[in-house]
Amino acid sequence: MKEIRDYKSRIACLADAATGKIEILYKKHKTIMTIPVGGIVRIEREDVVTIIERSEEKFLIERITKTV
């Protein structure tokens, strides 16, 4: 599992590109999911958004901040 960090360098989730498994831990709540090739997960925390898209061999990651 590889750490994926958000715009503020906090750990957004752990991900395995080979299986598509993603683990998100936030405030003692753990979410585990498997996304298919081409699938997208959007993680929002406070004013930061992390968008993760699974390709054939890796995850494509976009980190942005929300504007008020």
DSSP file (Angstrom, degrees, kcal/mol; ACC not computed):
  #  RESIDUE AA STRUCTURE BP1 BP2  ACC     N-H-->O    O-->H-N    N-H-->O    O-->H-N    TCO  KAPPA ALPHA  PHI   PSI    X-CA   Y-CA   Z-CA
    1    1 A M              0   0    0      0, 0.0     2,-0.4     0, 0.0    15,-0.2   0.000 360.0 360.0 360.0 137.9    0.0    0.0    0.0
    2    2 A K  E     -A   15   0A   0     13,-2.9    13,-2.3     2,-0.0     2,-0.3  -0.886 360.0-117.8-111.7 138.3    1.3    3.4   -0.9
    3    3 A E  E     -A   14   0A   0     -2,-0.4     2,-0.5    11,-0.2    11,-0.2  -0.569  23.4-160.8 -73.0 133.1    0.5    6.7    0.9
    4    4 A I  E     -A   13   0A   0      9,-2.8     8,-3.0    -2,-0.3     9,-1.6  -0.981  12.6-157.1-114.7 124.9   -1.4    9.2   -1.1
    5    5 A R  E     -A   11   0A   0     -2,-0.5     6,-0.2     6,-0.3     2,-0.0  -0.711   6.3-130.8-106.5 152.1   -1.1   12.7    0.4
    6    6 A D    >   -     0   0    0      4,-2.9     3,-2.0    -2,-0.3    57,-0.1  -0.154  44.4 -79.0 -88.2-173.2   -3.4   15.7   -0.1
    7    7 A Y  T 3  S+     0   0    0      1,-0.3    58,-0.1    57,-0.3    56,-0.1   0.769 132.2  49.8 -59.3 -29.7   -2.5   19.3   -1.0
    8    8 A K  T 3  S-     0   0    0      2,-0.1    -1,-0.3     0, 0.0     3,-0.1   0.176 120.5-107.2 -96.5  16.3   -1.4   20.0    2.6
    9    9 A S  S <  S+     0   0    0     -3,-2.0     2,-0.3     1,-0.2    -2,-0.1   0.664  75.2 138.1  66.1  20.7    0.9   16.9    2.7
   10   10 A R        -     0   0    0      1,-0.1    -4,-2.9     2,-0.0     2,-0.5  -0.659  67.0 -96.9 -88.3 152.4   -1.5   15.0    5.0
   11   11 A I  E     +A    5   0A   0     -2,-0.3    -6,-0.3    -6,-0.2    14,-0.1  -0.582  40.2 179.4 -70.8 118.6   -2.2   11.3    4.3
   12   12 A A  E     -     0   0A   0     -8,-3.0     2,-0.3    -2,-0.5    13,-0.2   0.842  61.5 -39.8 -85.9 -39.3   -5.4   11.2    2.4
   13   13 A C  E     -A    4   0A   0     -9,-1.6    -9,-2.8    11,-0.1     2,-0.4  -0.975  51.7-104.1-169.6 175.6   -5.5    7.4    2.0
   14   14 A L  E     -AB   3  23A   0      9,-2.5     9,-2.8    -2,-0.3     2,-0.4  -0.950  41.4-174.3-112.8 140.1   -3.5    4.3    1.4
   15   15 A A  E     -AB   2  22A   0    -13,-2.3   -13,-2.9    -2,-0.4     2,-0.5  -0.990  25.6-155.4-142.6 146.3   -3.8    2.7   -2.1
   16   16 A D  E  >> - B   0  21A   0      5,-2.4     4,-2.5    -2,-0.4     5,-0.6  -0.958   8.4-165.3-119.3 109.5   -2.7   -0.4   -4.0
   17   17 A A  T  45S+     0   0    0     -2,-0.5    -1,-0.1     1,-0.2    41,-0.1   0.805  85.3  58.6 -67.0 -30.7   -2.6    0.3   -7.8
   18   18 A A  T  45S+     0   0    0      1,-0.2    -1,-0.2     3,-0.1    40,-0.1   0.887 122.2  22.5 -67.6 -38.7   -2.4   -3.4   -8.7
   19   19 A T  T  45S-     0   0    0     -3,-0.3    -2,-0.2     2,-0.1    -1,-0.2   0.649  98.7-125.2-102.4 -19.0   -5.7   -4.3   -6.9
   20   20 A G  T  <5 +     0   0    0     -4,-2.5    15,-2.4     1,-0.3     2,-0.3   0.555  56.0 153.1  82.9   8.9   -7.4   -0.9   -6.8
   21   21 A K  E   < -BC  16  34A   0     -5,-0.6    -5,-2.4    13,-0.2     2,-0.4  -0.546  21.9-173.1 -77.0 134.3   -7.9   -1.2   -3.1
   22   22 A I  E     -BC  15  33A   0     11,-3.1    11,-2.4    -2,-0.3     2,-0.5  -0.995   8.6-164.4-129.3 133.4   -8.1    2.1   -1.2
   23   23 A E  E     -BC  14  32A   0     -9,-2.8    -9,-2.5    -2,-0.4     2,-0.5  -0.979   5.4-170.7-118.9 124.2   -8.1    2.6    2.6
   24   24 A I  E     - C   0  31A   0      7,-3.1     7,-3.0    -2,-0.5     2,-0.5  -0.965   1.0-172.5-116.2 124.3   -9.3    5.9    4.1
   25   25 A L  E     + C   0  30A   0     -2,-0.5     2,-0.4     5,-0.2     5,-0.2  -0.972  15.1 159.2-118.2 121.1   -8.8    6.5    7.8
   26   26 A Y  E >   - C   0  29A   0      3,-2.4     3,-1.5    -2,-0.5    -2,-0.0  -0.955  68.5 -15.5-146.5 122.1  -10.4    9.7    9.2
   27   27 A K  T 3  S-     0   0    0     -2,-0.4     3,-0.1     1,-0.3    -1,-0.1   0.910 126.9 -52.1  50.2  51.2  -11.3   10.4   12.8
   28   28 A K  T 3  S+     0   0    0      1,-0.2     2,-0.5     0, 0.0    -1,-0.3   0.589 114.3 117.3  64.9  14.5  -11.0    6.7   13.8
   29   29 A H  E <   -C   26   0A   0     -3,-1.5    -3,-2.4     2,-0.0     2,-0.5  -0.960  49.9-158.6-112.4 123.8  -13.4    5.7   11.0
   30   30 A K  E     -C   25   0A   0     -2,-0.5     2,-0.5    -5,-0.2    -5,-0.2  -0.885   6.9-170.5-107.7 129.6  -11.9    3.4    8.3
   31   31 A T  E     -C   24   0A   0     -7,-3.0    -7,-3.1    -2,-0.5     2,-0.4  -0.977   3.4-171.1-117.5 127.3  -13.4    3.0    4.8
   32   32 A I  E     +C   23   0A   0     -2,-0.5     2,-0.3    -9,-0.2    -9,-0.2  -0.971  15.4 157.4-119.7 131.4  -12.1    0.3    2.5
   33   33 A M  E     -C   22   0A   0    -11,-2.4   -11,-3.1    -2,-0.4     2,-0.5  -0.967  33.4-137.6-146.6 161.5  -13.1    0.1   -1.1
   34   34 A T  E     -C   21   0A   0     -2,-0.3   -13,-0.2   -13,-0.2   -14,-0.1  -0.991  20.0-160.1-122.2 124.4  -11.9   -1.3   -4.4
   35   35 A I        -     0   0    0    -15,-2.4     3,-0.1    -2,-0.5     6,-0.1  -0.853  15.3-127.2-106.1 141.4  -12.2    0.9   -7.5
   36   36 A P    >   -     0   0    0      0, 0.0     3,-2.6     0, 0.0    18,-0.3  -0.278  44.6 -73.1 -77.0 167.5  -12.2   -0.5  -11.0
   37   37 A V  T 3  S+     0   0    0      1,-0.3    18,-0.2    16,-0.1     3,-0.1  -0.438 127.8  22.3 -59.0 129.0   -9.9    0.7  -13.8
   38   38 A G  T 3  S+     0   0    0     16,-3.3    -1,-0.3     1,-0.3    17,-0.1   0.298  96.7 133.3  91.0  -8.1  -11.2    4.1  -14.9
   39   39 A G    <   -     0   0    0     -3,-2.6    15,-2.3    15,-0.1     2,-0.4  -0.375  42.8-148.9 -75.7 155.2  -12.9    4.6  -11.5
   40   40 A I  E     -D   53   0B   0     13,-0.2     2,-0.4    -3,-0.1    13,-0.2  -0.976  10.4-167.7-129.6 139.0  -12.6    7.8   -9.6
   41   41 A V  E     -D   52   0B   0     11,-2.7    11,-3.1    -2,-0.4     2,-0.5  -0.988   7.2-159.1-123.4 135.6  -12.7    8.6   -5.8
   42   42 A R  E     -D   51   0B   0     -2,-0.4     2,-0.5     9,-0.2     9,-0.2  -0.968   5.6-168.7-117.2 122.0  -13.0   12.1   -4.4
   43   43 A I  E     -D   50   0B   0      7,-3.1     7,-2.8    -2,-0.5     2,-0.5  -0.951   4.5-170.6-113.1 121.2  -11.8   12.7   -0.9
   44   44 A E  E     +D   49   0B   0     -2,-0.5     2,-0.4     5,-0.2     5,-0.2  -0.949  10.5 168.7-115.1 128.4  -12.8   16.1    0.7
   45   45 A R  E >   -D   48   0B   0      3,-2.5     3,-2.6    -2,-0.5     2,-0.1  -0.966  62.8 -51.4-139.7 121.8  -11.3   17.3    4.0
   46   46 A E  T 3  S-     0   0    0     -2,-0.4     0, 0.0     1,-0.3     0, 0.0  -0.324 123.7 -17.6  51.6-116.8  -11.8   20.8    5.3
   47   47 A D  T 3  S+     0   0    0     -2,-0.1    19,-2.7    -3,-0.1     2,-0.4   0.108 120.2  90.4-105.7  21.8  -10.7   23.0    2.4
   48   48 A V  E <   -DE  45  65B   0     -3,-2.6    -3,-2.5    17,-0.3     2,-0.4  -0.955  52.3-166.0-124.1 136.9   -8.7   20.4    0.4
   49   49 A V  E     -DE  44  64B   0     15,-3.0    15,-2.8    -2,-0.4     2,-0.5  -0.981   0.4-168.9-121.9 132.0   -9.9   18.0   -2.3
   50   50 A T  E     -DE  43  63B   0     -7,-2.8    -7,-3.1    -2,-0.4     2,-0.5  -0.986   5.2-165.3-119.9 123.0   -8.0   14.9   -3.5
   51   51 A I  E     -DE  42  62B   0     11,-3.0    11,-2.6    -2,-0.5     2,-0.5  -0.939   4.5-169.2-112.1 125.2   -9.2   13.2   -6.6
   52   52 A I  E     -DE  41  61B   0    -11,-3.1   -11,-2.7    -2,-0.5     2,-0.4  -0.960   3.8-175.3-119.0 124.8   -7.8    9.7   -7.4
   53   53 A E  E     -DE  40  60B   0      7,-2.8     7,-3.5    -2,-0.5     2,-0.5  -0.972  19.2-136.7-120.0 133.4   -8.4    8.0  -10.7
   54   54 A R  E     - E   0  59B   0    -15,-2.3   -16,-3.3    -2,-0.4     5,-0.2  -0.771  23.0-178.3 -92.3 126.7   -7.2    4.4  -11.3
   55   55 A S        -     0   0    0      3,-3.2   -16,-0.1    -2,-0.5     5,-0.0  -0.433  49.3 -80.7-104.6-172.9   -5.6    3.7  -14.7
   56   56 A E  S    S+     0   0    0      1,-0.2     3,-0.1    -2,-0.2   -19,-0.1   0.874 123.9  11.3 -57.9 -40.4   -4.3    0.3  -15.9
   57   57 A E  S    S+     0   0    0      1,-0.1     2,-0.3     0, 0.0    -1,-0.2   0.566 127.9  10.8-119.5 -12.8   -1.0    0.4  -13.9
   58   58 A K  S    S-     0   0    0    -41,-0.1    -3,-3.2   -42,-0.1     2,-0.4  -0.920  72.4 -92.9-155.9 176.3   -1.2    3.3  -11.5
   59   59 A F  E     -E   54   0B   0     -2,-0.3     2,-0.5    -5,-0.2    -5,-0.2  -0.859  27.5-145.4-100.6 137.2   -3.3    6.0   -9.8
   60   60 A L  E     -E   53   0B   0     -7,-3.5    -7,-2.8    -2,-0.4     2,-0.4  -0.903  22.1-160.3 -99.8 127.6   -3.6    9.5  -11.2
   61   61 A I  E     -E   52   0B   0     -2,-0.5     2,-0.4    -9,-0.2    -9,-0.2  -0.922  15.5-174.0-120.3 132.9   -3.8   12.0   -8.4
   62   62 A E  E     -E   51   0B   0    -11,-2.6   -11,-3.0    -2,-0.4     2,-0.5  -0.993   7.7-166.0-123.0 126.8   -5.1   15.6   -8.5
   63   63 A R  E     +E   50   0B   0     -2,-0.4     2,-0.3   -13,-0.2   -13,-0.2  -0.955  17.6 160.7-116.2 125.9   -4.8   17.8   -5.4
   64   64 A I  E     -E   49   0B   0    -15,-2.8   -15,-3.0    -2,-0.5     2,-0.4  -0.936  31.8-129.9-139.2 162.0   -6.8   21.0   -5.2
   65   65 A T  E     -E   48   0B   0     -2,-0.3   -17,-0.3   -17,-0.2     2,-0.2  -0.885  29.5-115.9-110.0 147.1   -8.0   23.5   -2.6
   66   66 A K        -     0   0    0    -19,-2.7     2,-0.4    -2,-0.4   -19,-0.0  -0.548  24.2-136.6 -77.6 144.5  -11.5   24.7   -2.4
   67   67 A T              0   0    0     -2,-0.2    -1,-0.0     1,-0.1     0, 0.0  -0.825 360.0 360.0-100.4 144.7  -12.1   28.4   -3.0
   68   68 A V              0   0    0     -2,-0.4    -1,-0.1   -21,-0.0    -2,-0.0   0.453 360.0 360.0 -92.0 360.0  -14.5   30.2   -0.7
